[in-house]
């Protein structure tokens, strides 16, 4: 049974850092893309980043490019989202999701993703 579990959320001051983890079970990262999404209160879900496999292509939405880094560890079936220089507008529930894909790229659109985690809250506030 495929399952995704996020962890690492919390509250930080502006300018701080957090590292989110997505633990994937029931799948091999070699065949999947993992996407990170977020949803703030009253806003639509937004694609933040993705990675193809554990070391394949990555994508970032413009608002996080240069601040966030996605990476994967296929030996542990973990995908990380390192978030630096956090801003109040990064406050949201962050979700990871999995999509079975071919090729070497990934998408930050939610369309291809069939499996979702339960989410972890990130709050950036002074």
N, C-alpha and C positions, 0 to 999 in steps of 0.2 A: 504494500500500500504506500503510495507516494505521499510524503508529508513534508511540509516546510515549517520551520519554527524560527522566528526572529527573536533576537535578544540584543541587549546593549543600549537600549534607549534610556533616556533620563532627562534631567534638567541641567542645563549649563548656561553660563553667562555668554553674552555676545562676544565673539572672538574665540570661544572655546572649541574643543574638539570632542567628538564621540566616534566610536567604531561600532557599527552594527554588524551582527553576524546573522547569517541565514544557514541553518542546519538543514540539509536535504537528506531525506531517507527514501529508499525505494526507487532511486534513479541513479544513473551515472552522469556526472557532469559532462562527460565527453560527448553526450548526445543531446544535451539540453542548453538552452539559453536561460539565464537567470536575470530577471529584471527587478529593479527597485522602483517602487512607486510610493507616493505620499498623498495624503488627503488631509487638508486643513479644514476646520469647522466652516461650514457654509460654502466650501469650494469643491470643485470637481477634482477627481483623482488625477494626479499628474505623474507622468513617467519621468523618473529622475536619472536613472542610469541602467545599463545592462552589460552583461558579459556573455560571450559565447564560449561555453565550456569553462574550463578552469584557467585557461590562458589564451583564449581567443580574442576576437575583436571586442572592443568596448565602445560604448556611446554614452554621452552625457547631455542632459538638457542645458541650454545656454546659462541658466541662472546658477548652476552649480559647477560648471566647467572651470577647472583650475583650483577648485576648493575641495571637491569630492574625488575619491579614487576608489574604483571597484576592482576587486581581485578575488581569485578563487584558489582553493586548495583541494585538488581532486583526491588526495590521499585521505583527507578527512571529510570530504563532501561538504565543505563549507565555502560560502561566498561572503565576502566582507564588503562593507561600504565605510571607508574612512572619510569622515566629515570634519574638515578643518575650517577655521574662520567662520564659524556658524553665525548666522544672523537671525533676528527675531522672525523674519519671514520664512525661515526653514522649519518653524514649528509646525508639526503635523504628526499624524500616525503614519509610520513607514511600514510598507509591506514588501516582502519579496514574493516573486512568482516564477513559475517554471514553464517553459515551452519546449516541446520536442521539435527540434529544427534540423535542417540540413545546412550545409555551407558553413561559412566562418564568420557570419555577422549576426547581430542581434537587433532587436527593435525596442524602443521605449514606448511604443504604442501598446496598449493593454490587449489588443485584439488577439495576438497569437498565444497568450498565456492562459493555460487551462487550470493550473494549480496555484493556489494562493495560501500564504501563511495568515496568521491571525493578527499580525501587526504589532508594532512596538511604538510607544509614544516618545516623541522627541520634543522637548520644550526649551526654547532659547529665550531667556528673559533675564533682565537685570534686577 
